[in-house]
Amino acid sequence: MKLSAQEEYGLRCLLFMARHGDGQSLSIPEISRAEGLSVPNVAKLMRLLRLGGFVASARGQSGGYTLSRPASQITVAEVVELLGGRVFSRNFCQRHAGIEPVCTHIEDCSIRCLWSTLQTMVEDVLAKTTLLDLVVSEAEMATFLGSNNSAKTQSPEPVPEHTTAGQ
């Protein structure tokens, strides 16, 4: 299961805005610099987020983007749904039928049950998590989620430098 760059980057832009709350207007270049994203990519994301009702924009000298609702009222589920959609959609079986018009396991499929259960679990966590909840450290977020693991402890090992024989 992978989240798309659009989902990750869109959520990062909103989180940056939530951290600078209080209705402070932020420009696309400010968000771009802070998040290490290209200006065109941030512009595209902000357009989608504006059309989705998550941000409001204002033109002019003091213009820019603000959250359209308090961070406590924007769930991660809403953002992911707008920017990428579901992990397991209702038409999953039709899209993955192989060479047949209908999947050969349409009547009884343990894999479908797995994906559906996973979707429900993911939706439950994301629906309970707001932008405000994310305005914390990684350790605090792990506590919030009831986990003793963080992404840092699961990061891949650094690749050793290449050495030649005899060194």
C-alpha positions as CSV (number, residue, x, y, z in Angstrom):
1,M,0.0,0.0,0.0
2,K,1.4,3.4,-1.0
3,L,0.2,6.9,-0.4
4,S,0.7,9.1,-3.4
5,A,3.1,12.1,-3.5
6,Q,0.0,14.3,-3.9
7,E,-1.5,13.0,-0.7
8,E,1.7,13.3,1.2
9,Y,2.6,16.8,-0.1
10,G,-0.9,18.1,0.2
11,L,-1.1,17.0,3.8
12,R,2.3,18.6,4.5
13,C,1.1,21.9,3.0
14,L,-2.0,21.9,5.2
15,L,0.1,20.9,8.2
16,F,2.5,23.8,7.6
17,M,-0.5,26.1,7.4
18,A,-2.0,24.6,10.7
19,R,1.3,25.3,12.5
20,H,1.2,28.9,11.4
21,G,-2.6,29.2,12.2
22,D,-4.4,32.2,13.5
23,G,-5.6,33.1,10.0
24,Q,-2.1,34.0,8.9
25,S,-2.0,34.2,5.1
26,L,0.8,32.2,3.5
27,S,2.0,32.5,-0.1
28,I,2.8,29.6,-2.4
29,P,6.5,30.5,-2.4
30,E,6.5,30.5,1.5
31,I,4.9,27.0,1.6
32,S,7.2,25.8,-1.2
33,R,10.4,26.8,0.6
34,A,9.2,25.5,4.0
35,E,8.2,22.1,2.6
36,G,11.0,21.7,0.0
37,L,8.5,21.4,-2.8
38,S,8.5,23.1,-6.2
39,V,6.4,26.3,-6.6
40,P,4.3,24.7,-9.5
41,N,3.6,21.6,-7.4
42,V,2.5,23.7,-4.4
43,A,0.3,25.9,-6.7
44,K,-1.4,22.7,-8.1
45,L,-1.9,21.3,-4.6
46,M,-3.3,24.6,-3.2
47,R,-5.7,24.8,-6.2
48,L,-7.0,21.3,-5.4
49,L,-7.2,22.1,-1.6
50,R,-9.1,25.3,-2.4
51,L,-11.6,23.5,-4.7
52,G,-12.0,20.9,-1.9
53,G,-12.8,23.5,0.6
54,F,-9.8,23.1,2.8
55,V,-8.1,26.5,2.1
56,A,-9.3,29.9,1.1
57,S,-7.3,32.3,-1.0
58,A,-7.0,36.0,-1.1
59,R,-5.4,38.2,-3.8
60,G,-3.3,41.2,-3.4
61,Q,-0.3,42.5,-1.4
62,S,-1.2,40.7,1.8
63,G,-2.9,37.8,-0.1
64,G,-2.2,34.1,0.1
65,Y,-3.8,31.1,1.5
66,T,-5.4,30.3,4.9
67,L,-7.2,27.3,6.3
68,S,-10.9,27.6,5.6
69,R,-11.8,25.8,8.8
70,P,-9.9,25.4,12.1
71,A,-7.3,22.7,12.0
72,S,-9.3,20.8,14.7
73,Q,-12.2,20.4,12.1
74,I,-10.1,19.1,9.2
75,T,-9.6,15.3,9.3
76,V,-6.8,13.5,7.5
77,A,-9.4,11.2,6.0
78,E,-11.1,14.2,4.2
79,V,-7.7,15.3,2.8
80,V,-6.7,11.9,1.6
81,E,-10.1,11.3,0.0
82,L,-9.8,14.5,-1.9
83,L,-6.2,14.1,-3.0
84,G,-6.1,10.4,-3.7
85,G,-9.1,8.4,-2.7
86,R,-9.5,5.0,-1.0
87,V,-7.0,2.2,-0.6
88,F,-9.8,-0.3,-1.6
89,S,-12.6,1.0,-3.7
90,R,-15.9,-0.7,-4.4
91,N,-14.9,-1.3,-8.1
92,F,-11.6,-3.0,-7.1
93,C,-12.7,-6.4,-8.2
94,Q,-13.9,-5.2,-11.6
95,R,-10.6,-3.4,-12.2
96,H,-8.6,-6.5,-11.2
97,A,-10.5,-9.2,-13.0
98,G,-7.6,-10.4,-15.0
99,I,-8.5,-11.5,-18.5
100,E,-12.1,-12.3,-17.6
101,P,-14.9,-9.8,-17.6
102,V,-15.5,-10.6,-13.9
103,C,-13.1,-11.8,-11.3
104,T,-13.1,-15.6,-10.9
105,H,-13.4,-15.1,-7.2
106,I,-16.3,-12.8,-7.2
107,E,-18.5,-15.1,-5.1
108,D,-15.9,-15.9,-2.3
109,C,-12.7,-14.0,-1.9
110,S,-10.5,-13.9,1.2
111,I,-8.3,-11.2,-0.4
112,R,-11.3,-8.9,-0.9
113,C,-12.1,-9.4,2.8
114,L,-8.5,-8.5,3.7
115,W,-8.5,-5.3,1.6
116,S,-11.9,-4.2,2.8
117,T,-10.9,-4.8,6.5
118,L,-7.7,-2.8,6.0
119,Q,-9.7,0.0,4.3
120,T,-12.0,0.2,7.3
121,M,-9.1,0.3,9.8
122,V,-7.3,3.0,7.8
123,E,-10.4,5.1,7.5
124,D,-11.1,4.8,11.2
125,V,-7.6,6.1,12.1
126,L,-7.6,8.8,9.5
127,A,-11.2,9.9,10.4
128,K,-10.2,10.3,14.1
129,T,-7.0,12.3,13.3
130,T,-7.2,16.0,12.6
131,L,-4.6,18.5,11.4
132,L,-4.5,19.8,14.9
133,D,-3.6,16.3,16.2
134,L,-0.6,16.3,13.8
135,V,0.8,19.6,15.1
136,V,3.0,17.6,17.5
137,S,6.3,15.8,17.5
138,E,6.7,12.3,16.1
139,A,6.9,10.8,19.6
140,E,3.8,12.6,20.7
141,M,2.0,11.3,17.5
142,A,3.1,7.8,18.3
143,T,1.6,8.1,21.8
144,F,-1.6,9.6,20.3
145,L,-1.9,6.6,18.0
146,G,-1.1,4.2,20.8
147,S,2.0,3.0,19.1
148,N,5.5,2.5,20.6
149,N,7.0,2.5,17.1
150,S,7.8,5.6,15.0
151,A,8.9,5.9,11.4
152,K,12.4,6.8,12.7
153,T,12.8,3.4,14.3
154,Q,11.6,1.7,11.0
155,S,13.8,3.7,8.7
156,P,16.1,1.7,6.4
157,E,19.7,1.4,7.4
158,P,22.1,3.8,5.8
159,V,23.9,2.4,2.8
160,P,27.6,1.7,3.6
161,E,30.1,3.6,1.6
162,H,31.8,1.6,-1.1
163,T,35.3,0.5,-0.2
164,T,37.9,-1.2,-2.4
165,A,40.0,-4.1,-1.4
166,G,43.1,-3.4,0.4
167,Q,41.9,-0.2,2.1
